[in-house]
Amino acid sequence: MQGTPVGGSRPPLYTEEERQRRDQTPWTLVQGVLAPLQFIAFAVSLFLVLRFLQTGEGESAAVASVVIKTLFLYTIMVTGAIWEKVVFGQYLFARPFFWEDVFSMLVIALHTAYLLALFTGWLAVREQMLLALAAYATYLINAGQFIWKLRMARLQGEREKAGAGKSSAAADGLGVAA
């Protein structure tokens, strides 16, 4: 479980070795491509689902869009687990992304419940669309979690570069003074 150590500073998101693995694996690029594609699928689907709920029109397009969005989710989850294995040595629940992965399970559960409702007729179409909206709300929260982690990683990298620059300048200064 991730916590704040005594003294208030958080552990770095990546160790130097993890950062190198992250930067070298092609799975980082795969995630970088899939994430915005999934968001586009989400945005289009959200529009179609809301239009269907408001007007009753476009049921087939709304249903297809939720299925496509769900397939993107499954794809990014599988490739993300592979990325996590390469970078952190385990498929899911690595320390830096533990809570994001926990919440991802809820996102996947709701999207899967939608597919079950769709293919079994468990819920009427309107209720299926409401379930899709619940799944989408969790997706947005989860996407926010990952965007926050990307920002934290970027800030960590900037701090480390700034620290390396200061160390290098200090070393250069010592070399000149000697």
NUVOTI-227488 format. One record per residue (C-alpha): x, y, z; residue in three letters; residue number from 1. Coordinates in steps of 0.5 Angstrom, whole numbers. Layout:
BEGIN
((X,Y,Z),ALA,NUM)
...
end
This chain:
BEGIN
((0,0,0),MET,1)
((3,7,-2),GLN,2)
((3,12,4),GLY,3)
((7,18,5),THR,4)
((13,17,9),PRO,5)
((15,21,16),VAL,6)
((17,28,14),GLY,7)
((12,28,9),GLY,8)
((16,27,2),SER,9)
((13,22,-3),ARG,10)
((17,16,-5),PRO,11)
((19,17,-13),PRO,12)
((14,15,-18),LEU,13)
((20,11,-21),TYR,14)
((26,9,-19),THR,15)
((32,10,-24),GLU,16)
((32,3,-27),GLU,17)
((24,3,-27),GLU,18)
((24,10,-31),ARG,19)
((29,7,-36),GLN,20)
((25,0,-37),ARG,21)
((19,5,-38),ARG,22)
((23,9,-43),ASP,23)
((25,3,-47),GLN,24)
((19,-1,-48),THR,25)
((15,-1,-54),PRO,26)
((9,-2,-49),TRP,27)
((10,6,-47),THR,28)
((8,8,-54),LEU,29)
((2,3,-54),VAL,30)
((-1,6,-48),GLN,31)
((1,13,-51),GLY,32)
((-3,12,-57),VAL,33)
((-9,8,-54),LEU,34)
((-11,12,-49),ALA,35)
((-13,18,-53),PRO,36)
((-16,13,-58),LEU,37)
((-20,11,-52),GLN,38)
((-22,18,-50),PHE,39)
((-24,19,-57),ILE,40)
((-29,13,-57),ALA,41)
((-31,15,-50),PHE,42)
((-33,22,-52),ALA,43)
((-37,20,-59),VAL,44)
((-40,14,-55),SER,45)
((-42,19,-49),LEU,46)
((-45,24,-55),PHE,47)
((-49,18,-58),LEU,48)
((-51,15,-51),VAL,49)
((-54,22,-49),LEU,50)
((-57,23,-55),ARG,51)
((-61,16,-55),PHE,52)
((-63,18,-48),LEU,53)
((-66,25,-50),GLN,54)
((-69,23,-56),THR,55)
((-70,15,-57),GLY,56)
((-66,16,-63),GLU,57)
((-60,12,-65),GLY,58)
((-60,6,-61),GLU,59)
((-56,2,-66),SER,60)
((-50,7,-66),ALA,61)
((-50,8,-59),ALA,62)
((-50,1,-57),VAL,63)
((-44,0,-62),ALA,64)
((-41,6,-59),SER,65)
((-41,3,-52),VAL,66)
((-38,-4,-55),VAL,67)
((-33,-1,-58),ILE,68)
((-31,4,-52),LYS,69)
((-31,-3,-48),THR,70)
((-26,-6,-53),LEU,71)
((-21,0,-52),PHE,72)
((-22,-1,-45),LEU,73)
((-20,-8,-45),TYR,74)
((-15,-7,-50),THR,75)
((-11,-2,-46),ILE,76)
((-12,-6,-39),MET,77)
((-9,-12,-42),VAL,78)
((-3,-8,-46),THR,79)
((-3,-4,-39),GLY,80)
((-2,-10,-35),ALA,81)
((4,-12,-40),ILE,82)
((7,-5,-39),TRP,83)
((7,-6,-31),GLU,84)
((10,-12,-32),LYS,85)
((16,-10,-36),VAL,86)
((17,-3,-32),VAL,87)
((15,-6,-25),PHE,88)
((16,-13,-25),GLY,89)
((8,-15,-24),GLN,90)
((2,-15,-28),TYR,91)
((-2,-11,-24),LEU,92)
((-2,-7,-17),PHE,93)
((5,-5,-17),ALA,94)
((6,0,-12),ARG,95)
((6,7,-16),PRO,96)
((-1,5,-19),PHE,97)
((-4,1,-14),PHE,98)
((-10,5,-13),TRP,99)
((-11,7,-20),GLU,100)
((-11,-1,-22),ASP,101)
((-16,-2,-16),VAL,102)
((-21,3,-19),PHE,103)
((-19,0,-26),SER,104)
((-23,-6,-23),MET,105)
((-29,-2,-22),LEU,106)
((-29,1,-29),VAL,107)
((-28,-6,-32),ILE,108)
((-33,-9,-28),ALA,109)
((-38,-4,-30),LEU,110)
((-37,-4,-37),HIS,111)
((-37,-12,-37),THR,112)
((-44,-11,-33),ALA,113)
((-46,-7,-39),TYR,114)
((-44,-12,-44),LEU,115)
((-47,-18,-40),LEU,116)
((-54,-14,-40),ALA,117)
((-53,-12,-47),LEU,118)
((-52,-20,-49),PHE,119)
((-57,-23,-44),THR,120)
((-62,-18,-45),GLY,121)
((-62,-17,-37),TRP,122)
((-64,-10,-37),LEU,123)
((-68,-6,-42),ALA,124)
((-64,-1,-47),VAL,125)
((-65,5,-43),ARG,126)
((-63,2,-37),GLU,127)
((-57,-1,-41),GLN,128)
((-55,6,-43),MET,129)
((-55,9,-36),LEU,130)
((-51,3,-34),LEU,131)
((-46,5,-39),ALA,132)
((-46,12,-36),LEU,133)
((-44,10,-30),ALA,134)
((-39,6,-33),ALA,135)
((-37,12,-36),TYR,136)
((-37,16,-30),ALA,137)
((-32,11,-27),THR,138)
((-28,11,-33),TYR,139)
((-27,19,-33),LEU,140)
((-25,19,-25),ILE,141)
((-20,13,-27),ASN,142)
((-17,17,-33),ALA,143)
((-16,23,-28),GLY,144)
((-12,18,-24),GLN,145)
((-7,16,-29),PHE,146)
((-7,24,-32),ILE,147)
((-5,26,-25),TRP,148)
((0,20,-25),LYS,149)
((3,23,-31),LEU,150)
((4,30,-29),ARG,151)
((7,27,-22),MET,152)
((12,23,-27),ALA,153)
((14,29,-31),ARG,154)
((15,33,-25),LEU,155)
((19,28,-22),GLN,156)
((23,28,-28),GLY,157)
((24,36,-28),GLU,158)
((26,36,-21),ARG,159)
((31,30,-22),GLU,160)
((34,34,-28),LYS,161)
((34,41,-24),ALA,162)
((38,37,-19),GLY,163)
((43,34,-24),ALA,164)
((44,41,-27),GLY,165)
((45,44,-20),LYS,166)
((50,38,-18),SER,167)
((54,39,-25),SER,168)
((54,46,-24),ALA,169)
((57,45,-17),ALA,170)
((62,40,-19),ALA,171)
((64,45,-25),ASP,172)
((65,50,-20),GLY,173)
((69,46,-16),LEU,174)
((73,44,-22),GLY,175)
((74,51,-24),VAL,176)
((76,53,-17),ALA,177)
((81,48,-16),ALA,178)
end
